[in-house]
C-alpha cells in the first residue's frame, strides 16, 4: 500500500544512510505521520563510517538504528547469480546499484516484521529507478506494509531546501549547499551522476574518480594473476583460496591499481528518461572477463548463444527491480545448470585500464588440440567437409538456380 499523509501509520522502518535526504526524512515522518521511526542501515561494503551513525539517527528523532552486515549475502545471493547469468545492462553497466536495492529492501521488510512496524520508507526520488526496485521488493515480500516515499509527497525541491529544513530542526548533517556528484557505493562498484556529467559531451573530471587510478597513471609494468572457478563460483586468486567478500575486495584492489573498470554510459532509465553516469567496477570487471572466458572454453555453441540471449532478459529484470519474481527463479535454474562445468583457471594481465586474457584451462574443456590442429589429424577427415558444405549450402544453391532460370 502506498503512503500518503492520510495513512494511519504507527511505526515505520526507514532505509537510512545518514546522508542529507534520509536525515531530514526522520523528522519529516514524525511531523507528517506522527509515527515512531526506526532507521535501518545495511553494510554492503560502501566503505562509509558506520561509527556515529546511531547517534546521528537518534538526534534526528529516530527511536533506534538497526545495522546489518550484508556483505557476504550480497556477494553470494545477488552478485554471483548476476555474474553467472552474464547480465550486463545496455552493453556496459554491471548492475552494482541495481543488485543491491532488493537486498536492502528485503532486510528492511524483515526488520519491519521484527519491530512490529506497519510501514516502510525510502529516500529515492520520483525520477529514478531505485524507487521501483525498493517498492517492488516490498510488494513481493509484504504487500500489507504501507510504503512512504517522501520525495513524492513533500515540498522540498532543492538541496538548499533540505539544508534549511535540517537547520530549522537542529538536525546534524555534514553537507554543504553544493553537492557536485550523486554517488552510490558498495562492494561491487561506485557510481557517479550529476555535476559535469549532466552534459554527456563532457569528459569526467579526474578528481571525480574515487576507486580507480587513471589508466595513464597506472603502473608501466603489467600485473598477472590467475583466477580459479568451481562450477561458476570464483574460489581463488593465484591458487590462494579466499572467501567471497575477501576475493572481491582483493580484486578491487588489483583492478583499482591498474585503472580497470571505468565505464561512461548514457543509459535508459526505467521511468522513461535517459541519464548519464560513470561507474567504477574494478574487481567486477576482472571477474566478468574471467568468467566469460571460462564459459567460452566449457560451453557448447548452442548453449552459449541461448545463454547470451537470456542474459539480456536477466539484466533487464535486475535493472527494473524484478528480483523477487518467478521469472528470475526460472532463469536462475537454467543458469545453475549451465555452470556445472564452468570449472578451471583463467590467467589475466592487467595493464593501464585493460583486462587481457592470456590463458585458460579447465578439466571440462571442449577444446581439443587434435581437432583444431593444422597438422596431421587422426580424428578429423578433411574430405568430409565437402559433403557438409554441399548440404549446408543447399538452400543458397537452390535460390541461385531459381534466379538463373527466371
N, C-alpha and C positions, 0 to 999 in steps of 0.2 A: 504494500500500500504506500503510495506516495504521500509525502508530508504536506504541510500547509499549516498556517497559524491556527486553524480551527481544529486541527487534530489533537486528540486527547493523549498526551504523552506524559508518562511519569518518570521514565528513566531511559536515557539514550546513551549508546556507545559510539563515540566519535573516533574515526580513523585519524590519528594525531601524529604530526611530525614535529611540532614545536615551532614551525615557521610562522610567518605573519598571518596567513589566512586561517590556519587551524587555531592559532592563539586567540584570535578575535571571535572565532565561531563559538568557543566555550561560553563567554558571557552573552553572546547573541542568542544562543539556545536557551539559556536560563531566563533571559529577559522576554523572549518571544514565545516560549513554550512552557515556562515555569517548571522545568523538569530538572532532575538530577542529571549531571553529565559525568560519564566515565570515559576517560581517554584511553585509547589503545594504540600502542606503538609497536611495530614489527621490525625486528632487526633482521634485515635481509642482505646485510653486507654493505650498507650505504656509507659506512665509514664516518658517520656523524656521531659526535659525542652524545651518548645517552645520559651521561652524568649531568645532573642538574635539570634533566627533563621533567622529573617528577615534581620538583619544587616549582618549576615554571607552570606546569599544568594545574597544580593546586592554587597557585597565586592567581591564575586566570579564572578560577572558580570551579574547577573540576573537583569531584569528591575523591577521586583516586586515579592513578595511572597504572595500567597493566602493560607490561613489556614482555614480549616473547622472542626468543632467538629462533628464527625460522630458516636459517641459512642452509642447514642440511636438507630440510624438507623442500626448500626452493630448488636446490640442485637436483635432488633425487626425483621429485614428483612433477616438476614443471620444466626445468631446463632440459633434463635428459630426454623426456618424451618428445619435446620440440626439436631437439638436436637430432634424434634418431629419425624423426619424420622428415628431416631435411627442410623444415619450414623456414622460408625467408620471405618477408613481405615486400612486394614490389621490387624484387631483384636485389635488394641491398640490406634491408632492416632485419636484424637478428632478434627482434621482438623482446628486448630486455624489459621495458616497462610493461608491455602487454602481458607477459607471463606472470609478472609479479602481482598484478592487481587482483586476480582471482584468489591467490594465496592469502593476501592481506584481508580481503573481504570475507573469505572463509573463516579465518580466525576471529574476525570481528563478530561474525554471527555466533561463533562458539562462545566468545566472551559475553555476548548479549544473553545467551542461554544460561551461562554460569551465574551471571549477575542479576538475572530476573528482569532484564531490560525489555521494553516493548518497542524500542526504536533504534535505528542506526543512522549515522550521519557521515557525510564525507565533504571534503573541501574542493571537489572538482568543479570546474567552470562549466557553463552551459554550452560552450563552444567545442569542447574537447572530446576525446574518445574515452577517457577514464571514467566519466560518469556512467557510461554504458557498461563498462567492464565491472565496476562495483555493483551496479544495481541489478545486472543480470545474475550475478552471483547471489546477491540477497534473495532474488526471486527464486532461484533454483534451490536454495538451501532452507529458506524460511520465508515464504511469501506473506506470512501474517505480520511480519515486522513492519512498522511504519518507517518510511525512508524520508530523511530530511536532507535536502540539498540547498544550503543557504544561498549559493550563488544564483540559484534560480528564483529566489524569493526576496532577498534583501535589496536595499537601495545603494549599497556600496558598489562603486563602479571603477574605482581607481586605487592605486597604491597610496596616494595621498589621503583618500577617504578612509582607507583601512588604518593608516597610521594615526589619523585624527581620532578614529573610533577607539583605538588602543590607548592613546594618551588620555582621553577623557575618562577612561575606566582604570587607569594605572596598571594596564596590562604590560608585563615585561616583554619587549620584542627587540631583538638585535637586528634592526633593519633601518634602511635609510629611504629617502623618497625616490632614489634611483636604483632600481634593480636591473642590471644590464641583461642578464640571461635568466631564463627559467630552466632549471636543471632537475633531473631525476637520476638518482644514483642507486645502484645495488651491486651485488657481487658479479653480475654479468656485464653491466655496461654503465655508461654515463651519457645522458642525453642533454642537448643544449637547444634552446629555442629563444626567439626574441632578439632584441638588440639589433646589430647589423644584419643578422640572419633574416630579418623580416623582408629584406630585399634579396631575392635569390641570385642576383647578379654579383653580390658582394662576396669576396673571399673571406672566410672566417679569420678572425684575428688570432694570432698565435697565442696570445695570453689567455684566450678563452679556454684552451685545452688544459685539462687537469690530470688525466691519467697517462697520456702518451707523449713521448718525445717527438719533436718534429723529425720526419724522416731524414731531412738534411743534416740534423744534428745527431742522429743515431750513430752508433759505433761504425767505424770504417771496415771492421772485420765482421764477417757473418758469424752467426752462432748456430750450431747444430743441436738438435735434440731428437729423441726418439719417443714417440707417444704410443702406448700399448692399449689395446682394447680387448675386452672379453664380452662376446655377444652384444656388441654395440655400446658397451659401457667403458669409458676411459678408466684405466686402473693404475697406470704407472707412467712416470717420466724417467727416461734413461734407465729403465729397469728398477727404479725405486717405487714400490707400491705406496700409494697415497690415498687418503680419504677424499671423498668428492669435493668437499669445501677446500681442503688444502691444495688439491690438484688444480682447481680453478684459480685459486689465489697465486699459485706458483706460475701458472701460465700467464696470468695477468701481469705479473712482474716481468717475465721474459718478453712478452709482447710489447709492453709499455716501453721497455728499454730500447727496442728496435723500431718504435714508431708504427707498430702494427695495429690495424683495426679501426682506422678513421674512416667514417662514411659521411658523405654530404648528400642529403636526399630531399627532393621535393616529393612529398607523399600525399596520397588521397586519404583524408580523414573519413571516418565512418559517417560523420554528420554532414558531409557533402562538400566541404571546402578543402583546398589544398593547403599544406603547411610546409615550411622549410625547416629542417632540423639537421643537426650534426650529432653523430653518435660516435662514442669511443668504446670499442668492444675488443680489447687486445687478446685476452685469453679465449674468448668465444670464437674469434676469427681463426685462431690456431686449431681449436677443436673441430670446428665445422670443416675446415680444409682437410684435416687428417681423416675424419670420419668418412667424408665423401670419397676420399681416395681409396680407403679400405673397401668401401662398397663397390667401387669400380672393379676391384680385384676379385670380390667374392660373390657378387650378384649377377645373375644372367641378364641378357639384354631385355627380354620382355618384362621381367620383374622390375628391373631398374627403371624402365620407361614408365610403367604404371605407377611406381612409387613416386617418380618425379611429378606426374600429373596430380596425384593425391596430395603431394606436398603443398601445392598451391592452395588447395582447399583447407589444409591444416593451418597454413599461415593465415588465411582469411579468418578462420574461426577463432584463432588465438587473438588476432588483432582486434576483432569485433566483440570480444568478451564472451564468446560462446564456449567457455571451457567446460562447464558442468552440463554437458548435453550428451544424449545418446550417440550423436554423430562422432564426437571425439572418442567416446568409448569404443565405437566400432573401428574407427581409424587406428586407434592405439592397438587393437587386437591384430589388425593387419600389419602394422609396423613391427610389433613384437615378433611376429612370425618371420619377417624379413631379416631380423637382427640375429637369428640363431647362429649364422656362420660368419658374422662380422667380427671376427677374432683375428688378432695379429698385431703387427707393428708398422708404424709409418715413420720414416725418417724425414725430418724437415730442416730447412735452412732459413733462418730469419735474417733479413738484410734490408735495412732502410725502407721500412714500411711494407715489405713483401714477405709472404709465407710461401716458400718454394718447396714442393715435394721432391725429394731426391732419392727416395727408396720406399718400397712397400713389400711386405711379405705376410703370408697367412697359411696356416695348416689347411684352410678350406679354399685356397686359391683355385680359381677356374682357369688361370693362365697356365698353359703347358708349352714349354720350350720346344718339345718335339713336334708340336703342331705349328708354332709360329716361326720356327727357324727357316732361313732361306737355304740351309744346307740340305743334305740328303735326308729324306724323311722315310720313316718306317710305317707310319700310321696314316699318311695322307697321300693319296694318289692324285697328282695334278690333272691327269686326264679326266678325272671325274667331273672337273669343273665345266667341261664343255656341255655335257648333258644338263647340268644345273642351269647354265646360262640360257640354253635353248628354252627350257621350261619357264625360268624366271622372266625371260623377255618375251614370252609368247603373246601377252596382251599388246605389247608395243609393236611386235611384228604384225599381228593381225590388223591393227589400226593402219599401219603403213601400207599393207597390201590393199586394204579397202580404199585408202586415199589415192593410191596409184591407179586404180581402175575406175575412179569416178569421172 
